[in-house]
Amino acid sequence: MENIENMELYIIVGLFFFIIWFIFNTIKYYHGEKRKVKNLHRFAKEGEEDAQGSLARRYQKGDMVKKDCQKAAFWYQKAAFSGNEDAKGYLQKFLENRRNKKKKKC
């Protein structure tokens, strides 16, 4: 009987440490991702085409930023003017979707 009670205690203690570990690593992950987005903004404003394209994709998908089709189109346009071929394709699809207005997605 005592072994079962001890086992329950071990399980509770183990779950407590797992929850603490999980929360700590989740906070660490999001802090790192927010730092990446901040750096992407800085590099994109400086004219780096890869950063502009990455930032546009984040705005399009809502990845660690609020989903915003206009900001996505803005950064795709900047990247396309800088010579990023992928951004030109995304920008063209975005404009076609806006013309058709059938799709509400970015």
C-alpha positions as CSV (number, residue, x, y, z in Angstrom):
1,M,0.0,0.0,0.0
2,E,2.8,2.4,0.8
3,N,4.5,1.7,-2.6
4,I,1.4,2.9,-4.4
5,E,1.2,6.1,-2.3
6,N,4.9,6.7,-3.0
7,M,4.4,6.1,-6.7
8,E,1.6,8.7,-6.8
9,L,3.9,11.2,-5.1
10,Y,6.7,10.5,-7.6
11,I,4.2,10.9,-10.5
12,I,3.0,14.3,-9.1
13,V,6.5,15.5,-8.6
14,G,7.6,14.4,-12.1
15,L,4.6,16.1,-13.6
16,F,5.4,19.3,-11.7
17,F,9.0,19.4,-13.0
18,F,7.8,18.6,-16.5
19,I,5.3,21.5,-16.4
20,I,8.0,23.9,-15.1
21,W,10.4,22.7,-17.9
22,F,7.8,23.0,-20.6
23,I,6.8,26.6,-19.5
24,F,10.4,27.7,-19.3
25,N,11.3,26.3,-22.8
26,T,8.1,27.7,-24.3
27,I,8.9,31.2,-23.0
28,K,12.5,30.8,-24.2
29,Y,11.3,29.8,-27.7
30,Y,8.9,32.7,-28.1
31,H,11.4,35.2,-26.8
32,G,13.9,33.9,-29.5
33,E,11.2,34.0,-32.2
34,K,10.2,37.6,-31.3
35,R,13.9,38.6,-31.5
36,K,14.2,37.0,-34.9
37,V,11.2,39.1,-36.1
38,K,12.7,42.2,-34.7
39,N,15.9,41.6,-36.5
40,L,14.0,40.8,-39.7
41,H,12.4,44.2,-39.5
42,R,15.7,45.9,-39.0
43,F,17.4,44.1,-41.9
44,A,14.3,44.5,-44.2
45,K,14.3,48.3,-43.6
46,E,18.1,48.3,-44.5
47,G,17.2,46.8,-47.8
48,E,18.2,43.1,-47.5
49,E,16.0,41.2,-49.9
50,D,16.0,37.9,-48.1
51,A,14.8,39.6,-44.9
52,Q,12.1,41.4,-46.8
53,G,10.8,38.2,-48.3
54,S,10.9,36.4,-45.0
55,L,9.1,39.2,-43.3
56,A,6.5,39.2,-46.0
57,R,5.9,35.5,-45.6
58,R,5.5,36.0,-41.8
59,Y,2.9,38.7,-42.3
60,Q,1.1,36.5,-44.9
61,K,0.9,33.5,-42.6
62,G,0.6,35.3,-39.3
63,D,3.8,33.7,-38.0
64,M,4.8,35.5,-34.8
65,V,3.2,38.7,-36.1
66,K,-0.4,39.7,-36.6
67,K,-1.6,38.5,-40.1
68,D,-1.7,41.5,-42.3
69,C,-2.1,41.2,-46.1
70,Q,-1.2,44.8,-46.8
71,K,2.0,44.6,-44.9
72,A,2.8,41.3,-46.6
73,A,2.2,42.9,-50.0
74,F,4.3,45.9,-49.1
75,W,7.3,43.7,-48.1
76,Y,6.8,41.4,-51.1
77,Q,6.9,44.5,-53.3
78,K,10.1,45.8,-51.6
79,A,11.7,42.4,-52.1
80,A,10.6,42.1,-55.7
81,F,12.1,45.5,-56.5
82,S,15.3,44.4,-54.8
83,G,15.4,41.4,-57.2
84,N,13.9,38.5,-55.2
85,E,12.3,36.2,-57.8
86,D,10.2,34.3,-55.2
87,A,8.8,37.6,-54.0
88,K,7.8,38.5,-57.5
89,G,5.7,35.3,-57.8
90,Y,4.1,35.8,-54.4
91,L,3.3,39.4,-55.3
92,Q,1.7,38.4,-58.6
93,K,-0.5,35.8,-56.9
94,F,-1.5,38.3,-54.3
95,L,-2.5,40.9,-56.9
96,E,-4.5,38.2,-58.8
97,N,-6.4,37.3,-55.7
98,R,-7.2,40.9,-55.0
99,R,-8.4,41.5,-58.5
100,N,-10.7,38.4,-58.4
101,K,-11.8,39.2,-54.8
102,K,-13.1,35.6,-54.6
103,K,-10.5,34.7,-52.1
104,K,-10.1,36.6,-48.8
105,K,-6.8,35.0,-48.1
106,C,-3.4,36.7,-48.5
